[in-house]
């Protein structure tokens, strides 16, 4: 795993931990959006090879 992916994984883990402690739906939606953005960024860094 590259350094950038490791950083993104740390952020994703942090956001998931934070989301588990919150109940405000608007905040949870924002956190879900941030997680999705970081996962998309990881995917863009290392796209799956096409068959």
PDB file of N, CA, C and O in Angstrom:
ATOM      1  N   UNK A   1       0.849  -1.169   0.000  1.00  0.00           N
ATOM      2  CA  UNK A   1       0.000   0.000   0.000  1.00  0.00           C
ATOM      3  C   UNK A   1       0.900   1.240   0.000  1.00  0.00           C
ATOM      4  O   UNK A   1       1.891   1.303   0.727  1.00  0.00           O
ATOM      5  N   UNK A   2       0.542   2.203  -0.815  1.00  0.00           N
ATOM      6  CA  UNK A   2       1.355   3.412  -0.885  1.00  0.00           C
ATOM      7  C   UNK A   2       1.065   4.334   0.307  1.00  0.00           C
ATOM      8  O   UNK A   2       0.083   4.150   1.025  1.00  0.00           O
ATOM      9  N   UNK A   3       1.916   5.301   0.494  1.00  0.00           N
ATOM     10  CA  UNK A   3       1.793   6.212   1.642  1.00  0.00           C
ATOM     11  C   UNK A   3       0.487   7.005   1.595  1.00  0.00           C
ATOM     12  O   UNK A   3      -0.150   7.224   2.625  1.00  0.00           O
ATOM     13  N   UNK A   4       0.098   7.430   0.403  1.00  0.00           N
ATOM     14  CA  UNK A   4      -1.133   8.211   0.256  1.00  0.00           C
ATOM     15  C   UNK A   4      -2.358   7.367   0.649  1.00  0.00           C
ATOM     16  O   UNK A   4      -3.278   7.863   1.300  1.00  0.00           O
ATOM     17  N   UNK A   5      -2.358   6.096   0.248  1.00  0.00           N
ATOM     18  CA  UNK A   5      -3.473   5.207   0.607  1.00  0.00           C
ATOM     19  C   UNK A   5      -3.511   4.974   2.114  1.00  0.00           C
ATOM     20  O   UNK A   5      -4.587   4.902   2.708  1.00  0.00           O
ATOM     21  N   UNK A   6      -2.356   4.859   2.722  1.00  0.00           N
ATOM     22  CA  UNK A   6      -2.303   4.674   4.175  1.00  0.00           C
ATOM     23  C   UNK A   6      -2.900   5.885   4.883  1.00  0.00           C
ATOM     24  O   UNK A   6      -3.631   5.735   5.862  1.00  0.00           O
ATOM     25  N   UNK A   7      -2.593   7.076   4.394  1.00  0.00           N
ATOM     26  CA  UNK A   7      -3.162   8.298   4.975  1.00  0.00           C
ATOM     27  C   UNK A   7      -4.677   8.317   4.800  1.00  0.00           C
ATOM     28  O   UNK A   7      -5.411   8.663   5.725  1.00  0.00           O
ATOM     29  N   UNK A   8      -5.139   7.945   3.615  1.00  0.00           N
ATOM     30  CA  UNK A   8      -6.575   7.930   3.358  1.00  0.00           C
ATOM     31  C   UNK A   8      -7.272   6.905   4.244  1.00  0.00           C
ATOM     32  O   UNK A   8      -8.362   7.165   4.752  1.00  0.00           O
ATOM     33  N   UNK A   9      -6.654   5.743   4.433  1.00  0.00           N
ATOM     34  CA  UNK A   9      -7.227   4.727   5.316  1.00  0.00           C
ATOM     35  C   UNK A   9      -7.344   5.238   6.744  1.00  0.00           C
ATOM     36  O   UNK A   9      -8.337   4.973   7.420  1.00  0.00           O
ATOM     37  N   UNK A  10      -6.336   5.970   7.204  1.00  0.00           N
ATOM     38  CA  UNK A  10      -6.391   6.547   8.554  1.00  0.00           C
ATOM     39  C   UNK A  10      -7.555   7.525   8.679  1.00  0.00           C
ATOM     40  O   UNK A  10      -8.272   7.523   9.679  1.00  0.00           O
ATOM     41  N   UNK A  11      -7.736   8.354   7.665  1.00  0.00           N
ATOM     42  CA  UNK A  11      -8.835   9.323   7.687  1.00  0.00           C
ATOM     43  C   UNK A  11     -10.189   8.612   7.677  1.00  0.00           C
ATOM     44  O   UNK A  11     -11.106   8.990   8.407  1.00  0.00           O
ATOM     45  N   UNK A  12     -10.302   7.577   6.840  1.00  0.00           N
ATOM     46  CA  UNK A  12     -11.556   6.827   6.746  1.00  0.00           C
ATOM     47  C   UNK A  12     -11.876   6.185   8.096  1.00  0.00           C
ATOM     48  O   UNK A  12     -13.016   6.238   8.558  1.00  0.00           O
ATOM     49  N   UNK A  13     -10.881   5.586   8.716  1.00  0.00           N
ATOM     50  CA  UNK A  13     -11.070   4.965  10.030  1.00  0.00           C
ATOM     51  C   UNK A  13     -11.493   6.009  11.059  1.00  0.00           C
ATOM     52  O   UNK A  13     -12.385   5.762  11.870  1.00  0.00           O
ATOM     53  N   UNK A  14     -10.852   7.171  11.023  1.00  0.00           N
ATOM     54  CA  UNK A  14     -11.202   8.252  11.946  1.00  0.00           C
ATOM     55  C   UNK A  14     -12.657   8.680  11.757  1.00  0.00           C
ATOM     56  O   UNK A  14     -13.392   8.837  12.732  1.00  0.00           O
ATOM     57  N   UNK A  15     -13.070   8.865  10.510  1.00  0.00           N
ATOM     58  CA  UNK A  15     -14.444   9.291  10.242  1.00  0.00           C
ATOM     59  C   UNK A  15     -15.451   8.234  10.680  1.00  0.00           C
ATOM     60  O   UNK A  15     -16.509   8.574  11.209  1.00  0.00           O
ATOM     61  N   UNK A  16     -15.140   6.963  10.467  1.00  0.00           N
ATOM     62  CA  UNK A  16     -16.048   5.894  10.883  1.00  0.00           C
ATOM     63  C   UNK A  16     -16.179   5.855  12.402  1.00  0.00           C
ATOM     64  O   UNK A  16     -17.276   5.653  12.923  1.00  0.00           O
ATOM     65  N   UNK A  17     -15.081   6.045  13.109  1.00  0.00           N
ATOM     66  CA  UNK A  17     -15.104   6.084  14.570  1.00  0.00           C
ATOM     67  C   UNK A  17     -15.939   7.264  15.050  1.00  0.00           C
ATOM     68  O   UNK A  17     -16.745   7.134  15.971  1.00  0.00           O
ATOM     69  N   UNK A  18     -15.740   8.401  14.421  1.00  0.00           N
ATOM     70  CA  UNK A  18     -16.499   9.593  14.769  1.00  0.00           C
ATOM     71  C   UNK A  18     -17.986   9.387  14.508  1.00  0.00           C
ATOM     72  O   UNK A  18     -18.815   9.765  15.335  1.00  0.00           O
ATOM     73  N   UNK A  19     -18.329   8.796  13.380  1.00  0.00           N
ATOM     74  CA  UNK A  19     -19.730   8.576  13.025  1.00  0.00           C
ATOM     75  C   UNK A  19     -20.419   7.651  14.018  1.00  0.00           C
ATOM     76  O   UNK A  19     -21.614   7.798  14.278  1.00  0.00           O
ATOM     77  N   UNK A  20     -19.680   6.706  14.572  1.00  0.00           N
ATOM     78  CA  UNK A  20     -20.270   5.774  15.530  1.00  0.00           C
ATOM     79  C   UNK A  20     -20.691   6.470  16.820  1.00  0.00           C
ATOM     80  O   UNK A  20     -21.514   5.946  17.571  1.00  0.00           O
ATOM     81  N   UNK A  21     -20.133   7.638  17.075  1.00  0.00           N
ATOM     82  CA  UNK A  21     -20.421   8.354  18.316  1.00  0.00           C
ATOM     83  C   UNK A  21     -21.474   9.450  18.150  1.00  0.00           C
ATOM     84  O   UNK A  21     -21.882  10.070  19.132  1.00  0.00           O
ATOM     85  N   UNK A  22     -21.910   9.687  16.928  1.00  0.00           N
ATOM     86  CA  UNK A  22     -22.832  10.790  16.661  1.00  0.00           C
ATOM     87  C   UNK A  22     -24.220  10.289  16.306  1.00  0.00           C
ATOM     88  O   UNK A  22     -24.392   9.149  15.876  1.00  0.00           O
ATOM     89  N   UNK A  23     -25.212  11.157  16.493  1.00  0.00           N
ATOM     90  CA  UNK A  23     -26.586  10.810  16.135  1.00  0.00           C
ATOM     91  C   UNK A  23     -27.208  11.820  15.170  1.00  0.00           C
ATOM     92  O   UNK A  23     -28.273  11.561  14.609  1.00  0.00           O
ATOM     93  N   UNK A  24     -26.565  12.951  14.975  1.00  0.00           N
ATOM     94  CA  UNK A  24     -27.102  13.981  14.096  1.00  0.00           C
ATOM     95  C   UNK A  24     -27.028  13.509  12.645  1.00  0.00           C
ATOM     96  O   UNK A  24     -25.936  13.276  12.126  1.00  0.00           O
ATOM     97  N   UNK A  25     -28.169  13.368  11.993  1.00  0.00           N
ATOM     98  CA  UNK A  25     -28.220  12.801  10.649  1.00  0.00           C
ATOM     99  C   UNK A  25     -27.482  13.657   9.626  1.00  0.00           C
ATOM    100  O   UNK A  25     -26.820  13.119   8.738  1.00  0.00           O
ATOM    101  N   UNK A  26     -27.581  14.949   9.733  1.00  0.00           N
ATOM    102  CA  UNK A  26     -26.900  15.827   8.779  1.00  0.00           C
ATOM    103  C   UNK A  26     -25.383  15.651   8.885  1.00  0.00           C
ATOM    104  O   UNK A  26     -24.689  15.621   7.869  1.00  0.00           O
ATOM    105  N   UNK A  27     -24.881  15.537  10.086  1.00  0.00           N
ATOM    106  CA  UNK A  27     -23.454  15.309  10.303  1.00  0.00           C
ATOM    107  C   UNK A  27     -23.056  13.932   9.779  1.00  0.00           C
ATOM    108  O   UNK A  27     -22.017  13.787   9.135  1.00  0.00           O
ATOM    109  N   UNK A  28     -23.878  12.926  10.053  1.00  0.00           N
ATOM    110  CA  UNK A  28     -23.589  11.576   9.560  1.00  0.00           C
ATOM    111  C   UNK A  28     -23.575  11.529   8.037  1.00  0.00           C
ATOM    112  O   UNK A  28     -22.756  10.827   7.444  1.00  0.00           O
ATOM    113  N   UNK A  29     -24.474  12.269   7.404  1.00  0.00           N
ATOM    114  CA  UNK A  29     -24.485  12.337   5.940  1.00  0.00           C
ATOM    115  C   UNK A  29     -23.198  12.965   5.410  1.00  0.00           C
ATOM    116  O   UNK A  29     -22.635  12.508   4.416  1.00  0.00           O
ATOM    117  N   UNK A  30     -22.742  14.016   6.084  1.00  0.00           N
ATOM    118  CA  UNK A  30     -21.491  14.670   5.678  1.00  0.00           C
ATOM    119  C   UNK A  30     -20.295  13.747   5.843  1.00  0.00           C
ATOM    120  O   UNK A  30     -19.406  13.714   4.992  1.00  0.00           O
ATOM    121  N   UNK A  31     -20.274  13.001   6.935  1.00  0.00           N
ATOM    122  CA  UNK A  31     -19.184  12.059   7.167  1.00  0.00           C
ATOM    123  C   UNK A  31     -19.211  10.956   6.110  1.00  0.00           C
ATOM    124  O   UNK A  31     -18.162  10.559   5.603  1.00  0.00           O
ATOM    125  N   UNK A  32     -20.393  10.463   5.780  1.00  0.00           N
ATOM    126  CA  UNK A  32     -20.519   9.431   4.748  1.00  0.00           C
ATOM    127  C   UNK A  32     -20.009   9.951   3.408  1.00  0.00           C
ATOM    128  O   UNK A  32     -19.375   9.214   2.652  1.00  0.00           O
ATOM    129  N   UNK A  33     -20.282  11.209   3.116  1.00  0.00           N
ATOM    130  CA  UNK A  33     -19.817  11.825   1.874  1.00  0.00           C
ATOM    131  C   UNK A  33     -18.290  11.914   1.870  1.00  0.00           C
ATOM    132  O   UNK A  33     -17.658  11.638   0.850  1.00  0.00           O
ATOM    133  N   UNK A  34     -17.698  12.295   2.995  1.00  0.00           N
ATOM    134  CA  UNK A  34     -16.240  12.372   3.093  1.00  0.00           C
ATOM    135  C   UNK A  34     -15.598  10.999   2.924  1.00  0.00           C
ATOM    136  O   UNK A  34     -14.582  10.864   2.242  1.00  0.00           O
ATOM    137  N   UNK A  35     -16.191   9.985   3.541  1.00  0.00           N
ATOM    138  CA  UNK A  35     -15.669   8.627   3.409  1.00  0.00           C
ATOM    139  C   UNK A  35     -15.724   8.182   1.946  1.00  0.00           C
ATOM    140  O   UNK A  35     -14.764   7.605   1.436  1.00  0.00           O
ATOM    141  N   UNK A  36     -16.837   8.448   1.279  1.00  0.00           N
ATOM    142  CA  UNK A  36     -16.978   8.071  -0.125  1.00  0.00           C
ATOM    143  C   UNK A  36     -15.949   8.792  -0.996  1.00  0.00           C
ATOM    144  O   UNK A  36     -15.399   8.199  -1.924  1.00  0.00           O
ATOM    145  N   UNK A  37     -15.690  10.057  -0.706  1.00  0.00           N
ATOM    146  CA  UNK A  37     -14.696  10.813  -1.472  1.00  0.00           C
ATOM    147  C   UNK A  37     -13.296  10.221  -1.295  1.00  0.00           C
ATOM    148  O   UNK A  37     -12.542  10.094  -2.259  1.00  0.00           O
ATOM    149  N   UNK A  38     -12.959   9.862  -0.058  1.00  0.00           N
ATOM    150  CA  UNK A  38     -11.639   9.273   0.203  1.00  0.00           C
ATOM    151  C   UNK A  38     -11.508   7.891  -0.443  1.00  0.00           C
ATOM    152  O   UNK A  38     -10.443   7.545  -0.953  1.00  0.00           O
ATOM    153  N   UNK A  39     -12.572   7.112  -0.423  1.00  0.00           N
ATOM    154  CA  UNK A  39     -12.522   5.805  -1.071  1.00  0.00           C
ATOM    155  C   UNK A  39     -12.391   5.950  -2.587  1.00  0.00           C
ATOM    156  O   UNK A  39     -11.683   5.169  -3.223  1.00  0.00           O
ATOM    157  N   UNK A  40     -13.054   6.926  -3.161  1.00  0.00           N
ATOM    158  CA  UNK A  40     -12.939   7.183  -4.601  1.00  0.00           C
ATOM    159  C   UNK A  40     -11.525   7.646  -4.946  1.00  0.00           C
ATOM    160  O   UNK A  40     -10.985   7.272  -5.987  1.00  0.00           O
ATOM    161  N   UNK A  41     -10.933   8.449  -4.086  1.00  0.00           N
ATOM    162  CA  UNK A  41      -9.569   8.910  -4.308  1.00  0.00           C
ATOM    163  C   UNK A  41      -8.593   7.730  -4.281  1.00  0.00           C
ATOM    164  O   UNK A  41      -7.676   7.659  -5.099  1.00  0.00           O
ATOM    165  N   UNK A  42      -8.795   6.810  -3.340  1.00  0.00           N
ATOM    166  CA  UNK A  42      -7.964   5.604  -3.279  1.00  0.00           C
ATOM    167  C   UNK A  42      -8.108   4.786  -4.559  1.00  0.00           C
ATOM    168  O   UNK A  42      -7.121   4.302  -5.113  1.00  0.00           O
ATOM    169  N   UNK A  43      -9.347   4.637  -5.021  1.00  0.00           N
ATOM    170  CA  UNK A  43      -9.609   3.876  -6.242  1.00  0.00           C
ATOM    171  C   UNK A  43      -8.948   4.538  -7.448  1.00  0.00           C
ATOM    172  O   UNK A  43      -8.441   3.845  -8.329  1.00  0.00           O
ATOM    173  N   UNK A  44      -8.948   5.856  -7.498  1.00  0.00           N
ATOM    174  CA  UNK A  44      -8.325   6.574  -8.609  1.00  0.00           C
ATOM    175  C   UNK A  44      -6.807   6.415  -8.596  1.00  0.00           C
ATOM    176  O   UNK A  44      -6.178   6.405  -9.654  1.00  0.00           O
ATOM    177  N   UNK A  45      -6.220   6.292  -7.418  1.00  0.00           N
ATOM    178  CA  UNK A  45      -4.778   6.120  -7.319  1.00  0.00           C
ATOM    179  C   UNK A  45      -4.336   4.750  -7.824  1.00  0.00           C
ATOM    180  O   UNK A  45      -3.267   4.614  -8.419  1.00  0.00           O
ATOM    181  N   UNK A  46      -5.163   3.741  -7.582  1.00  0.00           N
ATOM    182  CA  UNK A  46      -4.815   2.367  -7.957  1.00  0.00           C
ATOM    183  C   UNK A  46      -6.010   1.683  -8.612  1.00  0.00           C
ATOM    184  O   UNK A  46      -6.663   0.844  -7.991  1.00  0.00           O
ATOM    185  N   UNK A  47      -6.300   2.038  -9.866  1.00  0.00           N
ATOM    186  CA  UNK A  47      -7.457   1.416 -10.529  1.00  0.00           C
ATOM    187  C   UNK A  47      -7.217  -0.079 -10.765  1.00  0.00           C
ATOM    188  O   UNK A  47      -6.086  -0.531 -10.942  1.00  0.00           O
ATOM    189  N   UNK A  48      -8.313  -0.818 -10.760  1.00  0.00           N
ATOM    190  CA  UNK A  48      -8.256  -2.254 -11.023  1.00  0.00           C
ATOM    191  C   UNK A  48      -7.865  -2.466 -12.484  1.00  0.00           C
ATOM    192  O   UNK A  48      -8.384  -1.781 -13.365  1.00  0.00           O
ATOM    193  N   UNK A  49      -6.957  -3.405 -12.751  1.00  0.00           N
ATOM    194  CA  UNK A  49      -6.610  -3.675 -14.148  1.00  0.00           C
ATOM    195  C   UNK A  49      -7.801  -4.305 -14.880  1.00  0.00           C
ATOM    196  O   UNK A  49      -8.501  -5.158 -14.334  1.00  0.00           O
ATOM    197  N   UNK A  50      -8.014  -3.872 -16.116  1.00  0.00           N
ATOM    198  CA  UNK A  50      -9.116  -4.412 -16.913  1.00  0.00           C
ATOM    199  C   UNK A  50      -8.683  -5.715 -17.568  1.00  0.00           C
ATOM    200  O   UNK A  50      -7.527  -5.884 -17.957  1.00  0.00           O
ATOM    201  N   UNK A  51      -9.625  -6.616 -17.677  1.00  0.00           N
ATOM    202  CA  UNK A  51      -9.313  -7.930 -18.248  1.00  0.00           C
ATOM    203  C   UNK A  51      -9.236  -7.873 -19.747  1.00  0.00           C
ATOM    204  O   UNK A  51      -8.982  -8.891 -20.391  1.00  0.00           O
TER     205      UNK A  51
END
